Amino acid sequence: MNERRVVEWLNEEMRLTLSELRDALAVSDATWEALVDEGIVDPVCDQFTGLDLRRARQAIVLHEQLEINWAGVALILELLERIQQLEARLASMGYH
């Protein structure tokens, strides 16, 4: 993999196919299946962004390094996204 491609993957606006996302994650079949089963990755989507890649990588870190089960990982990611939405809403109203 060349250095330019890695930089592109980190770009949040970058579009990835399902196979490119899977290649970028470089995970086992079992891990891939868990990401799909828990809804962390939606295999029906035909395009993914750098945000999707970052979310999947976060999930892998939570599972592998903190030993959180996949259902717990999915819940944590959902709650983190909700917190970000609420923080953005507060910021748009002038609260810091």
C-alpha positions as CSV (number, residue, x, y, z in Angstrom):
1,M,0.0,0.0,0.0
2,N,1.5,3.3,-0.9
3,E,1.7,6.3,1.3
4,R,-0.6,8.5,-0.8
5,R,-3.4,5.9,-0.5
6,V,-3.1,5.8,3.3
7,V,-3.4,9.6,3.4
8,E,-6.6,9.4,1.2
9,W,-8.1,6.9,3.6
10,L,-7.7,9.3,6.5
11,N,-9.6,12.0,4.6
12,E,-13.2,12.1,5.9
13,E,-14.5,12.9,2.4
14,M,-12.8,10.0,0.7
15,R,-15.2,7.4,-0.7
16,L,-14.4,3.7,-0.3
17,T,-16.1,0.6,-1.6
18,L,-17.0,-2.2,0.7
19,S,-13.9,-4.2,-0.4
20,E,-11.6,-1.2,0.0
21,L,-13.0,-0.6,3.5
22,R,-12.4,-4.3,4.4
23,D,-8.9,-4.2,3.0
24,A,-8.1,-1.0,4.9
25,L,-9.2,-2.6,8.2
26,A,-7.2,-5.8,7.5
27,V,-9.3,-7.8,9.9
28,S,-10.1,-11.5,10.2
29,D,-13.3,-12.9,8.8
30,A,-14.6,-13.3,12.3
31,T,-14.0,-9.7,13.2
32,W,-15.5,-8.6,9.9
33,E,-18.6,-10.6,10.5
34,A,-18.9,-9.1,14.0
35,L,-18.6,-5.6,12.6
36,V,-21.4,-6.4,10.1
37,D,-23.6,-8.3,12.6
38,E,-23.6,-5.5,15.2
39,G,-24.3,-2.9,12.5
40,I,-21.0,-1.1,12.8
41,V,-20.5,-1.7,9.1
42,D,-23.4,-1.9,6.8
43,P,-22.5,-4.2,3.9
44,V,-25.5,-2.9,1.9
45,C,-23.9,0.5,1.5
46,D,-21.9,0.9,-1.7
47,Q,-19.8,3.8,-0.5
48,F,-18.0,4.5,2.8
49,T,-16.2,7.6,4.0
50,G,-13.2,8.1,6.2
51,L,-15.6,8.6,9.0
52,D,-16.9,5.0,8.5
53,L,-13.3,3.8,8.5
54,R,-12.5,5.7,11.7
55,R,-15.7,4.3,13.4
56,A,-14.8,0.7,12.4
57,R,-11.2,1.2,13.7
58,Q,-12.6,2.6,16.9
59,A,-14.7,-0.5,17.3
60,I,-11.8,-2.8,16.7
61,V,-9.7,-0.9,19.4
62,L,-12.6,-1.1,21.9
63,H,-13.0,-4.8,21.3
64,E,-9.3,-5.9,21.1
65,Q,-7.6,-3.5,23.6
66,L,-10.3,-3.0,26.1
67,E,-11.9,-6.4,25.7
68,I,-15.4,-5.1,25.3
69,N,-17.9,-7.4,23.6
70,W,-19.2,-6.5,20.2
71,A,-22.7,-5.6,21.4
72,G,-21.1,-3.3,24.0
73,V,-18.9,-1.7,21.3
74,A,-21.9,-1.0,19.1
75,L,-23.7,0.7,22.1
76,I,-20.6,2.8,23.0
77,L,-20.3,4.0,19.4
78,E,-24.0,4.9,19.3
79,L,-23.7,6.8,22.5
80,L,-20.5,8.6,21.4
81,E,-22.3,9.7,18.2
82,R,-25.3,10.9,20.2
83,I,-23.0,13.0,22.5
84,Q,-21.3,14.5,19.4
85,Q,-24.7,15.5,18.0
86,L,-25.8,17.0,21.3
87,E,-22.5,18.9,21.6
88,A,-22.9,20.3,18.1
89,R,-26.5,21.3,18.8
90,L,-25.4,23.1,22.0
91,A,-22.6,24.9,20.1
92,S,-25.0,26.0,17.4
93,M,-27.1,27.6,20.2
94,G,-24.1,29.4,21.5
95,Y,-23.3,27.2,24.4
96,H,-19.7,25.9,24.8
